[in-house]
Amino acid sequence: MTTRQDCSVLDDGDELGALRQAFTLEDGMLYLDGNSLGPVSEGVLRRVRETIEGEWAHGLIRSWNSAGWMAAPTAVGNRLAPLIGAQPGEVLVADTLTFILAKLIGGALELRPDRDVVLTDAANFHSDLYIVEAMAARAGRPIIVKRINRLTLHEELNDNVALVMLTHVDFRTGEMLDLSGITRDVHEVGALMLWDFAHSAGAVPLDVTEANVDFAAGCGYKYLNGGPGAPAFMYVRSSWQGLLQNPFPGWLGHARPFDFESAYVAAEGMQAYVTSSPPVLALAALDGALDVWDRVTMQQVRRKSLALTDLFISLVEELLPGVFEVVTPREHERRGSQVSLRHEFSYEIVQALIERGVIGDFREPDMCRFGFAPLYLRFIDIYDSVQHLVSVMESESYRDQRFAVRNPVT
């Protein structure tokens, strides 16, 4: 059985161990929720202070030019691009994830005017489902949105399909899909592929260039640690730029925004997908959060992610045999960077753990969800977290009625 000393030895040899010092983490807290909100880093604090105390306080409106505020969506996009395997000029950071998905869905449907079916996963994140239905209803022609079991995707692919929209790593179970294989199959029937990387970016290696991905989107506040409500990113393969139209054109996506022309003329490249003024402070925070990523490779991150999740699963099964169902795939090629455990009292168990300083979260209907962010988590953190879980289960402290009271955010 793995001991705490074994975990300490693993930490001593951890090639990413020094990165923990870049983050602000409360003493005694075991943070297994970076898949929902990453912690603040020294890069964020520095960059936001620079923006507020220098660029805003002293530069004021001049900073739109002198500090490059206007170019921030594409500049931060270029910094983020390597994390998903994109090329320079293919990533934009702006808006929220749902709004970016709306732009990509609306534009993609216009590229396939002779097709009338959109396929998406019935188990997709709810916001993705809401927005694809809304954009289909506004397409100007009848569009059928089919919510399918992703295991039956191949049976649904045909020459009526305009677009397939899937989430690469399932937000409940942590199951990771075959990026290249699914994209290839979708292209074989002439359809377009849109990926949601919300639980992938910064968690697993991605290569949208090699996989020939058409479009993708992801958020900046999970594994990328860009802060609560951080702007999302949009990927449009270079060959689609200029062809994919922005269904929500705004003045900053215009080729000549300060000519104040009444007719819209799209800018070149990713700038065409900007709609309104960039959220400068939020972009500064995400820009600062990307500093730590300059010190690692995604291959290093992935090795540690798999080691952490393997350790967590093995300890849970050794110390609490038969208590939980591990719903996250065991196969490395099918696992993201989280582990979800099914139990009848999952919500109460998570609340009891939070009281002990072990921060995870709950997802309906019955899953305890734990995220493993290799930049700052240690192996002893995993060991100690499972020890707390054992104490909660053996003492049945989760049955205390105060843990059944639902919070607005679970």
N, C-alpha and C positions, 0 to 999 in steps of 0.2 A: 504494500500500500504506500502511496506517495505521502511523504511527511512534509512538515513545514520547512525542515532543514533542506530537503531535496529542492523545494521551491526557492529557498534562499540561494542555493547554489546556482540554480537556473538564472536568477536575477543577477548574480555576480558575473555571469558570462553573457548577459543580454547585450547585443550590439546596439539596441535602441534605448538601453537603460538611462543614459544621460539625458535623454529628451524630456524625462519627467520633470526636470528642474525648470523647464520652459513654461510650465503650467501652474496656475494657482489652484491648489487642491487643499481643502480643509483637513487638518490633522485628524486622523481617526476615521475619516469618511472613506468608504469603499464605493467608488463611483462606477457603477455598471450601467449607466444610462447615456453614454456618449452617442448612442444610436438615435437619441431623441434631441439632446442638446449637449454639445461639447463644452468643456470648461474654457475659461478665459486664459489666454497665453500672454507672455511678456511682449510678444510681437503685436498683439491687439492693443494692449495698454499703451505701448509706445506710439503706434501709428495713430490711434484715436487722439492721444494727447497732442501729437504734432498737428493733426487736422484742426482740432478745436483751438489750441493755444497759439498756433502759428498761422495756419492758412486761413482760418475763419476770423480769429480775433484781430489779427493784424492785416492780413491780405484782403479780408472782406470780399467784395464782388470781383476784385482783381484776380482772385484765386481761380475763378473759372478758366482763366488763361494761364496765369503764372504757375499754379499748382496742378494744372491738368485735370481739373474736375470734370470738364466736359468729356474728356476722353476716357474717364475711369471705367465705364462699362466694358469697353474693348480692351483696355490695358489690363484690368484685373482678369478678364477673360483669357488673355494670352498667358498670364501667370498660371491660371488654373488648367489650361489646356493639356499640359503633359500628364496630369493625373488621370485623364481619361483617354490618353493616346491620340489626342487631336493635334492638328497642325496649327501654326500661328494664323490668326485671322479667321478661325472657325468657331470661336466661343465668345459669347456675350454674357455679362453678368448684369442683370437688371430684373426688376419686378419680383413677384412671388412665383413659386413653382406652378401653381394652378393657372395663373395668368400666362406664363410662358407656354404651358401645355396648350392653352386655348389658341395662342398664336400659331403654334406648330400644327395643331389639328386643323384649324381653319385653313391655313395655307396649303397643307397636304391634300385636303379634299378638293381644292381647286386644281391641283395637279393631276387628278384622276377624275375628270368630269364625266367619263363614261362608265364609272363604277359606283355602286350604291350600297356597299356593305363595309362597316368597320367592325373589326374583331378586337375584343378586349377580354381580360380575365375577369370572370365573375367574382373572384376573390381579391380583385385589385383594391387599392386604397380608395376610400369612398369619394374623396375629392376628385380623383382621376375619373371615376365613373360619372360623377355629376357633370364635370366639364365636357366630357366627350359627348354625353347626351345633349347638352346645351348647344355645343357647336354643331352637332349634326342637325339639330332642329333649325339652325340658322344658316344652313348651307345653300339655300336657294333651290334645292331639289330634294326629293325624298331620299333620305339616308337611313338605312337600318343599322342600328348598333346591336351587335350580338354579344351578349355576355356569356362566354363559354368557359368550360373547364379547360385550363391550359394544356392538360394532357391530351385533349382531342383537337389541338390546333391543326394538325395535319389533315384531319378529316374535313375541316372547315375551309381550308385554303382553296380558292378557285379564282377564275377570271372575273368574278363579280366583286372581289375584295379590293377596296381602295387603300385601306390603311389597317395595320395591326399595331395596337398600342399595348405594351406589356411593361410591368415593373421587373427589373432585372433581379433584385433580391426581394423576396416577399416580406412585407413589413410585419406580418404576424409570426411566420414560421422560420424566417431566415433562409429559406430555400433559394438557391441561386440557379438561374436559368442559363441555357447554352447560348451565349451572345452571338457567336459566329454562326452556329448551326441554324438557329431560328431565323436570323437575318437572311441567310442564304436561301432557306426554304420559302420565306415570304417573297423574296425577289424573283424566285423561279416562276411564280404565278403573276408577276408584274405588279405586285402591290408594294406599298411603301411601309417602312418600319420605323416606329417611334418608340424609343426606350425611356423609361423613367429610372434614373440612377440615384434616387433619393437615398437608398440604403446601400449604394455601391461605391459612390465617389469617396475616396479616402479610406475605404474599407477593403476593397479587393482590386487587383490589377484590372485595368480596362484598356482596350485598344480599339477605339472606334474606327481607326484607319484600316487596320488589318481586317476587322469584321465587316467593313464596307457599310457601316451604319448610315442611314439617311439623316435621322434627326434624333436628338436626345435632350433631356432636361434633368436637372437635379438641384437639390437645395444646398445652401451653404452653412447651415447651422448644426448639422449632425456631426459626422466624422471630420468635416473640414473645420469645425470649431469657430465659425464666423460670427457667433452670437445669436441671441434670440431674435427670430424674424429676419435673419440675414437674407440678402437677396439671393435669388436662384440663378442658375446658369442655363444657357441655351446653346446647343451644338447644332450647327447646320453644315453638312459636308460642303466643301467649296464648290463642287459641281452643281449644287442646288441653289447657291446664292445668286440672286438676280432672277431666278425662276420662282422660288418660293416667295409669295407675296405676304406682307404683314397685314392681317385682317383688322388690325387696330393701329392704323397709321397715326403718327403724331408729329409734332413739329420738329423734334430732334431726330427723327428718322428721315427727314427731308434732306435732299442733296444740298440745299442751300438754306438752312433754317433761319438765318438772319437776313434773308431777303424778304421774309414774311410774305411769300407768295400764297395766293388763295388756292391754287391747284397743287395737289400733292405730286412730288417727283421723288421717288425713292433714292436714298443715298446708296453708295456702293458698299458691297460686303455686309458684314454683320451690323453695321450702323443702321441699316434699313429696318432692323427689327427693334430698335429703340423707339419707345412711344413718347415718354415724357421725361421730365428732368430726373437725373440720376440721384438716388439717395446717398449723398456724399458721405455722411458719417457711417452709414451701414457698409458702404463700399470700402471705406478706410479700415473698418474693423476686419472685414474679410481679407483685405489685402494684407493686413498685419498677421492674420491667422495663417496665411500661406507661407510666411517666413520659415516656419519649422519644417515645412515640406521640402524646402530646398536642401535639407540636411539628410534626407532619407530617399530610398527607392521604394516603390510599391512592392517589389519582390521581398524586401526586408520586412515590410509591414505585413505582407501576407504570411510569411513564415511564422512570425510571432503570433499573428491572429489565429492561425490553425493550432499552434501549440497551446495558446490560452484556452481556446474553446475545447480542444481535446482534453485538457486538464480538468476543466469545469465538468464536462460530461462524465469523465471517468470517476471523479470524486463524488458526484451526485449518485452515481449508480453503485459505487462501493459503499458509501455511508448511508444512503437512503434507498436500498434496493426495493423496487416495486412501488415506491411512494409516488413518483412522478412518471408521466410519459414524456420522453424526450421527443419533441415533434420536429426538431431541426435535423436535417439529414446528417448521417454519419460520414458519408462520402465527402472527401475534401472538395472535389470538383462541383459539388452541389450545395455547398455551405457558404453563406456569407460570413459576417463577423458578429453574429449574435447567436444566442441559444435560448430557445423557448421551451418551457416546461408546462405541461398541462396538468391541472389539478382542479378539483371541484371548488376549492376555496382559494383560488389564485389571487383574487383581489386582496383578500384579508392577509394572505401570506406576504404579499409585496408590502402592504402597509406595516406589518409587524417587522419586516426587515428594515424598512425605512426608519422606523423608530430606533433601531439598533445601529443606524448609520450606514446600512447597505442599500444603496440607491439603485433600484431597478424600476420597471414599470409593468403595467397590466394592460392586456389587450383582450377585448371581448372575443369569445364568451368566457374563456377559462384558461388564459395563458399568462404565466409569469414570463416576462421578457427581460433578458439581460444582454447588454451590448458590451463588446470587448474591443476597446480602442488601444491598439498597441503602442501608441506614442507615449502614453502616460501610465498604463496599467502594469503592475508587477505580478509575477507569479505568486508571491505571497499574498497579494490582494485576492487572488482567486481562491487560494486555500482558506484564507480567513473568512471570505464571504460564504463559502460552503459550510464552514463550521457554524456560522451564525444561522444558516438555513437549517442545519441539523438541530440546533437548539430550539428554533422556532417550531419545528415539526415534532420533536420529541416531547417538548413541554406543552404543545398544543396552545401556545400563547396566542396564535392567530385567531382563536375562537373568541377572544375578548370582543365584546360587542362594539367597542369603539373603532375597531379595525374594519367593521362592515359599513361604516358611514362613507358614502361615496363622495369623493372630492370632484370639483368641476373638471380637473385635468387628472387623468388616471395614469 
